[in-house]
Amino acid sequence: MINPLPSSTEVCIVGAGPSGLACALGLAARQIPFVIVDALEVGHNSSRAVLMQASALEALGTLHPLLPEELVSVGIQSKTLTTIDLQERIVFRLRMTDIAAYTKYAFSLLIPQHRVEHRMREYVQGGGNNIHWNKRVTDVKEVDEGSQYELRFESGEVLTARYVVAADGSKSFLRSFAGIRFIDPYTKKEAGPGKNDLSFVVADVLFASPLPSNVPRDGLQMMIGAGGVVLTAPMLGEGSAGAPPQNNNLFRLYLGVPDTPPRSPDAAYLQAILDARGPGSHSKLHPVPQIAKVLDSSRYRTRPALVDRYRTSMAPAGGQGMNMGICDGIELAQAIDEHRRSAFNAEKSGTTHDAVQIMDAYSTHRRSVAAQVIDMVESMTQVEKGGRGWGAYLRVTVLWAVFKLPFANCVFAWKISGLGHAKKT
């Protein structure tokens, strides 16, 4: 049965990824009418994010206490992030358990993004069939003297909404429509290709059995050196029909590469990297893990980019990664609720309300959070680059020394968890 697109709604969320779904959950909790539209025909199943931190789990728990528990039950709790060198000596081991006093999610949850989205969709659709697939926005314009927005779709359908949320990715049509630019947070210029961009390969693979003991099944491991990172993240594979996910040697690989890799790297390409600088490559104690099957693979480049503002007169949402996107969406739902109530009270009393102030407060806070996250990620990326020179040696030596300090681990774990970014109420 085809779910017809309504002609109007209070909030139209464009994009059914983590950001859009999180905003929808926040709106549903406040009984604010919404619809979600997405250009895809169905939710994706490709390699994307694989990591959830305490901040996103805690935020989802404020809306549905059972949702984060369900996600935890189908993921792997990585309580450490172990960084090793080519000789497999521990450079440092980040213990997420050090933040147990602040959250019950004192770990990084290893879970593929499509599994997170699937669970979120179940909660969103529990209140009605309000996700509309294969709806590509082709035009947006203001109507009713700027109080509404009219969205036109490739199908010819038209929808009006009071609020439009842009959760349609980094190449967002709505972000471009609103004139919101990506800015390099360091040069303050338009973000674009640069000499410091890094190339990575991300792949979901099945390793052959037996799995070497130097590839942990229960946590993240990052190997640095020889000019690029090799990160292994274990995941639970899909079980048989009706069965829970299984630990069957399924891993997400993040591989730093010096040149532009193939669009969809094959097993031979990936194995060559592991043979050259992966676990076991410089050790006589363990063999190199062997790839039995590549389930999915892709390439990407990294560069720092921050939107110059999070809102225009439409209030689009932005995010940095799955965790940031979830928290962005949930906080935006709160801002929309505050804006609606302010407008209602003003109309009832015959006064005016400061619409700009409410949305600007959201924009200012979330943009500040994004800037902090970019700084942290850029610092981590410098470590991931590895290298053979004195600069790389000094970076590793400083990190080794810092993690010897008792309080340093907790500080780093706190930053990575994102718990410090929650909106102060």
C-alpha positions as CSV (number, residue, x, y, z in Angstrom):
1,M,0.0,0.0,0.0
2,I,1.4,3.4,-1.1
3,N,1.6,6.0,1.6
4,P,0.3,9.2,0.0
5,L,2.3,12.4,0.7
6,P,0.0,15.0,2.5
7,S,-0.4,18.4,1.1
8,S,0.7,20.2,4.3
9,T,2.3,19.6,7.6
10,E,3.8,21.6,10.5
11,V,7.4,20.3,10.0
12,C,8.9,18.7,6.9
13,I,12.2,16.8,7.6
14,V,14.1,16.3,4.4
15,G,16.4,13.2,4.9
16,A,15.7,10.0,6.8
17,G,19.2,9.5,8.1
18,P,20.2,9.7,11.8
19,S,19.8,13.5,12.0
20,G,16.3,13.5,10.4
21,L,15.1,10.5,12.4
22,A,16.4,12.0,15.7
23,C,14.6,15.3,15.0
24,A,11.4,13.3,14.2
25,L,11.7,11.4,17.5
26,G,12.0,14.7,19.3
27,L,9.0,16.2,17.5
28,A,6.9,13.1,18.1
29,A,7.7,13.2,21.8
30,R,6.2,16.8,21.8
31,Q,3.3,15.8,19.7
32,I,4.3,18.1,16.8
33,P,3.0,17.0,13.4
34,F,5.7,16.2,10.9
35,V,6.6,14.2,7.8
36,I,9.9,12.8,6.6
37,V,10.8,12.7,2.9
38,D,13.9,11.1,1.4
39,A,15.2,10.9,-2.2
40,L,16.2,7.2,-1.6
41,E,13.7,4.4,-2.4
42,V,14.5,2.8,1.0
43,G,17.0,3.1,3.8
44,H,20.7,2.4,2.9
45,N,22.7,-0.7,3.9
46,S,26.2,0.5,2.8
47,S,29.3,1.2,4.8
48,R,28.9,4.4,6.8
49,A,29.3,5.3,10.4
50,V,30.0,2.4,12.8
51,L,30.4,4.1,16.2
52,M,28.0,5.5,18.7
53,Q,29.2,7.4,21.7
54,A,27.5,8.0,25.1
55,S,26.3,11.5,24.1
56,A,24.0,10.1,21.3
57,L,22.8,7.2,23.4
58,E,22.0,9.4,26.3
59,A,20.2,11.9,24.0
60,L,18.0,9.1,22.5
61,G,17.3,7.8,26.0
62,T,15.7,11.1,27.0
63,L,13.0,10.4,24.3
64,H,12.7,6.6,24.5
65,P,14.5,4.9,27.3
66,L,14.3,1.5,25.6
67,L,15.8,2.6,22.3
68,P,19.5,2.9,23.4
69,E,19.1,-0.4,25.3
70,E,18.0,-2.1,22.1
71,L,20.9,-0.6,20.2
72,V,23.4,-1.7,22.8
73,S,21.9,-5.2,22.6
74,V,22.8,-5.5,18.9
75,G,26.2,-3.9,19.0
76,I,29.6,-4.5,20.6
77,Q,30.7,-2.5,23.7
78,S,34.2,-1.3,23.0
79,K,35.5,-0.2,26.4
80,T,38.9,0.6,25.1
81,L,40.6,2.1,22.1
82,T,44.1,0.6,21.9
83,T,46.7,2.3,19.7
84,I,49.7,0.3,18.8
85,D,52.8,0.8,16.6
86,L,54.1,-1.4,13.8
87,Q,55.8,-3.6,16.3
88,E,52.5,-4.0,18.1
89,R,53.7,-2.2,21.2
90,I,51.0,-0.2,23.0
91,V,51.3,3.5,22.4
92,F,48.3,4.3,24.6
93,R,45.1,2.7,25.6
94,L,42.1,4.9,26.0
95,R,39.7,3.6,28.7
96,M,36.1,4.7,28.2
97,T,35.3,3.1,31.5
98,D,36.8,6.1,33.2
99,I,33.6,8.0,32.6
100,A,31.3,5.5,34.3
101,A,30.5,8.0,37.0
102,Y,28.8,10.2,34.4
103,T,27.0,7.7,32.2
104,K,25.8,4.1,32.0
105,Y,27.2,4.0,28.5
106,A,30.9,4.1,29.4
107,F,32.0,2.6,26.1
108,S,32.0,3.2,22.4
109,L,29.2,1.2,20.8
110,L,30.3,-0.5,17.6
111,I,27.2,-0.8,15.5
112,P,26.7,-0.1,11.7
113,Q,24.7,3.0,10.9
114,H,22.0,1.1,8.9
115,R,21.2,-0.9,12.0
116,V,20.8,2.3,14.1
117,E,18.6,3.8,11.5
118,H,16.4,0.7,11.3
119,R,15.7,0.8,15.0
120,M,15.1,4.6,14.9
121,R,12.6,4.1,12.0
122,E,10.7,1.6,14.0
123,Y,10.2,4.1,16.8
124,V,9.3,6.9,14.4
125,Q,6.8,4.8,12.5
126,G,5.3,3.6,15.7
127,G,3.2,6.8,15.7
128,G,2.1,6.5,12.1
129,N,3.5,5.7,8.6
130,N,5.1,9.2,8.1
131,I,8.3,8.4,6.2
132,H,7.9,9.0,2.5
133,W,10.6,7.4,0.2
134,N,11.6,8.4,-3.3
135,K,10.7,12.0,-2.8
136,R,13.4,14.2,-4.2
137,V,13.0,18.0,-3.5
138,T,13.5,20.1,-6.6
139,D,12.3,23.5,-5.5
140,V,11.5,25.5,-2.3
141,K,9.9,28.9,-2.0
142,E,8.3,31.0,0.6
143,V,4.5,31.4,0.6
144,D,1.8,33.0,2.8
145,E,4.0,36.1,3.3
146,G,6.9,34.0,4.5
147,S,5.0,32.1,7.2
148,Q,5.1,28.8,5.2
149,Y,7.4,27.0,2.8
150,E,6.3,25.2,-0.4
151,L,8.4,22.2,-1.4
152,R,8.1,20.7,-4.9
153,F,9.2,17.2,-5.6
154,E,10.5,15.4,-8.7
155,S,7.3,13.5,-8.7
156,G,5.3,16.7,-9.2
157,E,3.8,16.6,-5.7
158,V,3.7,19.8,-3.6
159,L,3.9,20.1,0.2
160,T,3.7,23.2,2.4
161,A,5.2,23.3,5.9
162,R,5.9,25.9,8.5
163,Y,9.3,24.5,9.3
164,V,11.7,22.7,7.0
165,V,14.6,20.7,8.4
166,A,17.6,20.1,6.1
167,A,18.9,16.7,7.1
168,D,19.8,15.6,3.5
169,G,23.6,15.3,3.9
170,S,26.7,17.3,3.0
171,K,25.5,17.9,-0.5
172,S,22.2,19.2,0.7
173,F,19.9,20.8,-1.8
174,L,18.2,22.7,1.0
175,R,21.5,24.0,2.4
176,S,22.4,25.3,-1.0
177,F,18.9,26.9,-1.4
178,A,19.3,28.6,2.0
179,G,22.7,30.0,1.0
180,I,24.5,28.2,3.8
181,R,28.2,27.7,3.0
182,F,30.8,25.3,4.2
183,I,33.8,27.2,5.6
184,D,37.2,26.0,6.5
185,P,37.3,26.7,10.3
186,Y,41.0,27.5,10.2
187,T,41.5,29.6,7.0
188,K,37.9,31.0,7.2
189,K,37.6,30.5,3.4
190,E,35.2,28.5,1.4
191,A,36.0,24.8,2.1
192,G,37.4,22.9,-0.8
193,P,40.2,20.6,-1.8
194,G,43.5,21.3,0.0
195,K,47.0,20.0,0.4
196,N,46.2,18.6,3.8
197,D,43.3,16.4,2.7
198,L,43.7,12.8,3.6
199,S,42.5,9.7,1.7
200,F,40.9,6.8,3.4
201,V,39.3,3.5,2.5
202,V,36.4,2.1,4.5
203,A,35.4,-1.5,4.1
204,D,33.3,-4.2,5.7
205,V,35.1,-7.5,5.5
206,L,34.8,-11.1,6.8
207,F,38.2,-12.3,8.1
208,A,39.1,-16.0,7.6
209,S,39.1,-18.3,10.6
210,P,41.0,-18.7,12.8
211,L,41.2,-15.0,13.6
212,P,44.7,-14.0,14.8
213,S,44.7,-13.1,18.5
214,N,46.3,-9.7,17.9
215,V,43.0,-8.6,16.2
216,P,40.6,-8.0,19.2
217,R,37.0,-9.1,18.8
218,D,35.7,-6.8,21.6
219,G,37.2,-3.4,20.9
220,L,38.7,-0.8,18.6
221,Q,42.4,-1.2,17.7
222,M,44.3,1.4,15.8
223,M,47.7,0.7,14.3
224,I,49.9,3.7,13.3
225,G,53.1,4.0,11.4
226,A,54.3,3.7,7.8
227,G,52.3,6.7,6.7
228,G,48.8,5.6,7.5
229,V,46.4,4.2,10.0
230,V,44.9,0.7,10.0
231,L,41.9,0.6,12.3
232,T,39.9,-2.5,13.0
233,A,36.4,-2.3,14.4
234,P,34.6,-5.6,15.1
235,M,30.8,-5.7,14.4
236,L,28.1,-8.3,14.9
237,G,27.0,-9.8,11.7
238,E,23.4,-10.5,10.7
239,G,22.1,-13.7,12.2
240,S,19.7,-16.1,10.5
241,A,16.0,-15.1,10.2
242,G,14.8,-14.1,13.6
243,A,18.1,-14.8,15.3
244,P,20.2,-12.1,17.1
245,P,23.4,-10.7,15.4
246,Q,26.4,-13.0,15.6
247,N,30.1,-12.4,16.2
248,N,31.4,-14.0,13.0
249,N,34.7,-12.3,12.1
250,L,32.9,-9.3,10.6
251,F,35.0,-6.1,10.8
252,R,34.9,-2.6,9.6
253,L,38.3,-1.4,8.3
254,Y,39.5,2.2,8.2
255,L,42.7,2.4,6.2
256,G,44.7,5.6,5.6
257,V,46.2,5.6,2.1
258,P,48.8,8.1,0.6
259,D,47.2,8.3,-2.9
260,T,43.7,8.2,-4.4
261,P,42.4,4.6,-3.9
262,P,40.0,2.8,-6.3
263,R,36.3,3.8,-6.0
264,S,35.4,0.3,-4.6
265,P,38.6,-1.4,-3.4
266,D,38.7,-5.1,-3.8
267,A,40.1,-7.8,-1.5
268,A,43.5,-7.8,-3.2
269,Y,43.9,-4.1,-2.6
270,L,42.8,-4.3,1.0
271,Q,44.9,-7.3,1.8
272,A,48.0,-5.7,0.3
273,I,47.6,-2.8,2.8
274,L,47.2,-5.2,5.7
275,D,50.2,-7.2,4.6
276,A,52.3,-4.1,4.5
277,R,51.3,-2.3,7.7
278,G,48.4,-4.2,9.4
279,P,48.4,-6.4,12.5
280,G,51.0,-9.1,12.2
281,S,52.8,-7.3,9.3
282,H,55.9,-6.5,11.4
283,S,55.6,-9.3,14.0
284,K,56.9,-12.9,14.0
285,L,54.4,-13.8,16.8
286,H,51.1,-13.4,14.8
287,P,50.1,-13.9,11.2
288,V,48.4,-11.1,9.2
289,P,44.5,-11.5,9.2
290,Q,43.3,-12.8,5.9
291,I,40.2,-11.3,4.1
292,A,37.8,-14.1,3.2
293,K,35.2,-11.8,1.7
294,V,34.6,-8.1,1.1
295,L,31.0,-7.1,1.8
296,D,31.3,-3.4,1.0
297,S,34.0,-0.9,0.3
298,S,34.4,2.7,-0.6
299,R,36.8,5.6,-0.5
300,Y,36.6,9.1,0.9
301,R,38.7,12.2,1.6
302,T,38.7,14.3,4.8
303,R,38.9,18.0,5.1
304,P,37.7,20.3,7.9
305,A,34.5,22.1,7.0
306,L,31.9,24.0,9.2
307,V,28.7,25.6,8.0
308,D,28.8,29.4,8.4
309,R,25.5,29.2,10.2
310,Y,23.0,26.5,11.2
311,R,19.9,28.4,10.3
312,T,18.3,30.8,8.0
313,S,14.6,31.7,8.0
314,M,14.0,28.0,7.6
315,A,16.1,26.5,10.4
316,P,18.0,23.7,8.6
317,A,19.9,21.2,10.7
318,G,23.5,20.2,10.2
319,G,25.8,17.7,11.8
320,Q,29.2,16.2,12.0
321,G,28.9,12.4,11.8
322,M,26.2,10.2,13.2
323,N,26.6,11.2,16.9
324,M,26.6,14.9,16.1
325,G,23.7,14.5,13.8
326,I,21.6,12.7,16.3
327,C,22.3,15.3,19.0
328,D,21.7,18.1,16.4
329,G,18.3,16.7,15.5
330,I,17.1,16.2,19.0
331,E,18.1,19.7,20.1
332,L,16.5,21.2,17.0
333,A,13.2,19.5,17.8
334,Q,13.4,21.2,21.2
335,A,14.1,24.6,19.5
336,I,11.1,24.2,17.2
337,D,8.9,23.4,20.1
338,E,10.1,26.5,22.0
339,H,9.6,28.6,18.8
340,R,6.0,27.3,18.3
341,R,5.0,27.9,21.9
342,S,6.5,31.4,21.9
343,A,4.6,32.3,18.7
344,F,1.3,30.9,20.2
345,N,1.8,32.8,23.5
346,A,2.5,36.0,21.6
347,E,-0.5,35.6,19.4
348,K,-2.7,34.9,22.4
349,S,-1.5,38.0,24.2
350,G,-1.4,40.2,21.2
351,T,2.4,40.8,21.5
352,T,5.4,39.9,19.4
353,H,7.9,37.1,19.9
354,D,11.6,37.0,19.1
355,A,11.7,34.1,16.6
356,V,15.3,34.9,15.6
357,Q,16.6,34.7,19.1
358,I,15.3,31.1,19.7
359,M,16.7,29.7,16.5
360,D,19.9,31.7,16.8
361,A,20.5,30.2,20.2
362,Y,20.2,26.7,18.7
363,S,22.5,27.7,15.8
364,T,25.1,29.3,18.1
365,H,25.3,26.3,20.4
366,R,25.4,23.5,17.8
367,R,27.9,25.4,15.7
368,S,30.2,25.8,18.7
369,V,29.9,22.1,19.4
370,A,30.8,21.3,15.8
371,A,33.8,23.5,15.9
372,Q,35.1,21.8,19.1
373,V,34.5,18.3,17.5
374,I,36.4,19.4,14.4
375,D,39.4,20.5,16.5
376,M,39.4,17.2,18.3
377,V,39.1,15.1,15.1
378,E,41.9,17.1,13.4
379,S,44.2,16.4,16.3
380,M,43.4,12.7,16.2
381,T,43.9,12.7,12.4
382,Q,47.5,14.0,12.9
383,V,48.1,10.9,15.0
384,E,46.4,8.6,12.4
385,K,48.7,9.9,9.7
386,G,51.6,8.1,11.3
387,G,54.8,8.7,9.3
388,R,58.4,8.0,9.7
389,G,59.9,11.5,10.5
390,W,60.7,13.3,13.7
391,G,57.3,15.0,13.7
392,A,55.5,11.7,13.8
393,Y,57.9,10.3,16.5
394,L,57.4,13.3,18.7
395,R,53.6,13.2,18.4
396,V,53.6,9.5,19.5
397,T,56.1,10.1,22.3
398,V,54.0,13.0,23.7
399,L,50.8,10.9,23.6
400,W,52.6,8.1,25.4
401,A,53.7,10.5,28.1
402,V,50.4,12.2,28.5
403,F,48.5,9.0,29.0
404,K,50.8,8.1,31.8
405,L,49.1,10.9,33.8
406,P,46.2,9.5,35.9
407,F,43.7,12.3,34.9
408,A,44.5,12.5,31.2
409,N,42.6,9.3,30.2
410,C,39.4,10.5,31.8
411,V,39.7,13.9,30.0
412,F,40.2,12.3,26.6
413,A,37.4,9.8,27.2
414,W,35.1,12.6,28.3
415,K,35.8,14.6,25.1
416,I,35.3,11.6,22.8
417,S,32.0,10.6,24.5
418,G,30.6,14.0,23.6
419,L,28.8,14.3,27.0
420,G,30.2,17.8,27.6
421,H,28.3,19.1,24.6
422,A,24.8,18.6,25.9
423,K,22.7,21.8,26.0
424,K,22.7,23.4,29.5
425,T,19.1,23.8,30.8
